[in-house]
Amino acid sequence: MKASAAARRYARALFELAREQGTVDAVRRELDDMAELLAANPALGNSLFRPLHPALERRSLLLAVCEQMGSTPTVRNFYSFLIDQRRLVDFYTIREAYGRLADEAAGRTVASVVTSSPLSDGQRERLQRALSTRTGKTVQLDVDVDPSLIGGAIATVGGLVFDGSLRTQLHQLRAALTRGH
């Protein structure tokens, strides 16, 4: 999901505030907890995100939920501000953008990896170490399996693509053979 410019601005503002307070990871956990709660309770999400309900009613409901969750004043105030600005509907993209900012500040990144078969723990660890060395960041793997690769893996980290799939190697070999090299 691509974040809108407004969602990125709100995420950046919350991130800067959290960084000043030294609560970047705590705020991220609170955003994640809210996302989990909303996913588990679609009726709550409908009540909060649909403009059918007056802003005052939605704010009261959200603050009651925050109270139950033990949210910090920073996050409670941020949610209230989103309601006032009619941007609560951007919650998920704001959360995603905030997570990217937090990861970047901590030197973490996520690598999307597609493999031909599930990775063993040892393979996962070696791949994670190799990508961390290559990028200079702590890499978390998001692995999907695609048997059409035949063998190997394709890893995407930021704008870099590392294609070590057998399918690609066979395509390259076929292209070289048809060119006569």
C-alpha positions in Angstrom: 0.0 0.0 0.0 1.5 3.3 -1.1 1.3 6.1 1.4 -0.2 9.4 0.3 1.8 12.6 0.7 -0.5 13.6 3.6 0.0 10.2 5.3 3.7 10.5 5.0 3.6 14.0 6.5 1.5 12.8 9.5 3.8 9.8 10.0 6.9 12.1 9.9 5.3 14.5 12.4 4.5 11.6 14.8 7.9 10.1 14.3 9.7 13.4 15.0 7.7 13.8 18.2 8.4 10.3 19.3 12.1 10.7 18.5 12.2 13.8 20.7 10.5 11.9 23.5 12.7 8.8 23.0 9.6 6.7 22.4 9.9 5.6 18.7 9.6 1.9 19.4 6.8 2.3 22.0 4.8 4.4 19.6 5.2 1.9 16.9 4.0 -0.9 19.2 0.9 1.2 20.0 0.2 1.7 16.3 0.6 -2.0 15.7 -1.6 -2.9 18.7 -4.4 -0.6 17.4 -4.1 -2.1 13.9 -4.4 -5.6 15.5 -7.5 -4.5 17.5 -9.1 -3.0 14.4 -8.5 -6.1 12.4 -10.0 -8.3 15.1 -13.0 -5.9 15.5 -14.3 -4.8 12.1 -17.3 -3.1 13.7 -15.0 -0.9 15.7 -13.2 0.1 12.6 -16.5 0.9 10.8 -17.5 3.1 13.7 -14.2 5.0 13.7 -13.5 5.3 10.0 -17.0 6.0 8.6 -17.9 9.7 8.5 -21.6 8.7 9.3 -20.7 9.0 12.9 -20.0 12.6 14.2 -16.4 13.4 14.9 -17.1 14.0 18.6 -18.6 10.5 18.9 -15.7 8.9 17.0 -13.2 10.8 19.2 -14.9 9.7 22.4 -15.0 6.1 21.2 -11.3 6.2 20.2 -10.2 7.8 23.4 -12.1 5.1 25.4 -10.3 2.4 23.4 -7.0 4.1 24.0 -7.7 4.3 27.7 -8.4 0.5 27.7 -5.2 -0.2 25.8 -3.1 2.1 28.0 -2.1 4.3 25.2 0.3 7.2 25.9 -1.0 10.8 25.7 1.1 11.3 22.6 -0.7 8.6 20.7 -4.1 9.5 22.1 -3.6 13.1 21.0 -2.4 12.0 17.6 -5.5 10.0 17.0 -7.7 12.9 18.1 -5.8 15.2 15.7 -6.4 12.7 12.9 -10.1 12.7 13.6 -10.1 16.5 13.6 -8.3 16.7 10.3 -10.5 13.9 8.8 -7.4 11.7 8.3 -8.2 8.8 10.5 -9.0 6.9 7.3 -5.3 7.1 6.6 -4.4 5.3 9.8 -3.0 2.2 8.1 -0.8 4.1 5.6 0.4 6.4 8.4 1.3 3.3 10.4 3.1 1.8 7.5 5.0 5.0 6.8 5.9 5.5 10.5 7.2 1.9 10.6 9.5 2.7 7.6 10.8 5.8 9.3 11.4 3.9 12.6 13.2 1.1 10.7 15.4 3.6 8.7 16.3 5.4 11.9 17.3 2.2 13.6 19.2 0.9 10.6 16.7 -1.9 9.9 15.2 -2.9 6.6 12.9 -5.5 5.3 13.9 -7.8 2.4 11.2 -9.4 0.3 12.5 -12.8 -0.6 10.8 -15.2 -3.1 12.2 -18.7 -3.0 11.5 -21.9 -4.9 10.9 -23.9 -1.7 10.7 -23.1 2.0 14.0 -22.1 3.7 15.5 -24.0 6.5 16.5 -22.0 9.6 20.1 -22.2 8.5 19.4 -21.0 5.0 17.3 -18.2 6.4 20.1 -17.1 8.8 22.7 -17.2 6.0 20.6 -15.2 3.7 19.8 -12.7 6.4 23.5 -12.3 7.2 24.5 -12.0 3.6 21.9 -9.3 2.9 22.8 -7.4 6.1 26.4 -7.4 5.0 25.5 -6.2 1.6 23.2 -3.4 2.7 24.9 -2.4 5.9 21.6 -2.7 7.8 19.9 -5.2 10.0 17.6 -7.1 7.6 14.4 -8.8 8.4 13.2 -11.4 5.9 9.7 -11.5 4.4 9.7 -14.8 2.6 7.3 -16.1 0.0 7.5 -19.4 -1.9 7.1 -19.6 -5.7 7.8 -23.1 -7.1 8.0 -21.6 -10.7 11.5 -20.3 -9.8 12.6 -23.9 -10.1 15.5 -23.2 -7.7 17.3 -20.4 -5.9 15.8 -17.1 -4.7 15.1 -13.5 -5.5 15.6 -10.9 -2.8 14.5 -7.3 -3.0 15.9 -4.8 -0.5 14.9 -1.2 -1.0 15.6 -0.6 -4.6 18.1 -3.4 -5.0 17.1 -6.8 -6.5 19.4 -9.8 -6.0 18.2 -12.5 -8.5 19.7 -15.8 -7.9 16.9 -17.9 -9.3 17.4 -20.8 -11.5 14.6 -19.6 -13.8 16.5 -16.4 -14.5 19.8 -18.2 -15.0 18.1 -20.5 -17.5 16.6 -17.5 -19.3 20.0 -15.9 -19.5 21.6 -19.1 -20.7 18.9 -19.4 -23.4 19.4 -15.8 -24.5 23.2 -16.3 -24.7 22.8 -19.5 -26.7 20.3 -17.9 -29.2 22.8 -15.0 -29.7 25.5 -17.5 -30.5 27.8 -16.7 -27.5 
